[in-house]
Amino acid sequence: MPLPDTMFCAQQIHIPPELPDILKQFTKAAIRTQPADVLQWSAGYFTALSRGDPLPVKDRIEMPVATQKTDTGLTPGLLKVLHKQCGHKHDVELADLEQKWKNLCLPVEKFRALLELDPCKKQIEWIKFLALGCSMLGGSAVPQGGRSRSWALPGSPIAYVSPCVRRGDGELPPASPPESRKNEKLEDSEDIGH
């Protein structure tokens, strides 16, 4: 239904005071994240914003990585976004994770192919999915002797998953209590440029 051709003057239009800041933050986030499908990403952005969830936003603009094994669309920055959104959970519902994947404009067939490496029914351990995602990145996830930290996931178990990425077998070390994992992270942190 078309809008009526009504003329408004500045006194008749009420602009919510928070709207300019919301739009400014949204615009900056879109520029940093560079989504392939702006509408899909916007839906995820505003859904997360309204729920108070972590936003699907990269920390900075990423240049394309030429060292990926396959063109999955997944980048270290997007994996970091997923980690911000899901890393606080031990297990993640697949439906929720798939929606977050879609909101980042990543191909769903690549998500499903990734899950075939560790078949599960309704949920997956986040640490396993993170390791699978790192293996999809190939050489770009773990710098070889480099000091770059742009891909690092602050406060994450990346030191736990990085050995399996370096080996390239996708197998995680045996599950261990959180305290011993903490020690593993500290011992392995020098290997990944920290």
Summary of the structure (lengths in Angstrom):
residues: 194
radius of gyration: 19.8
end to end distance: 58.1
largest distance: 68.6
contacts: 497
relative contact order: 0.11
helix: 51%
strand: 3%
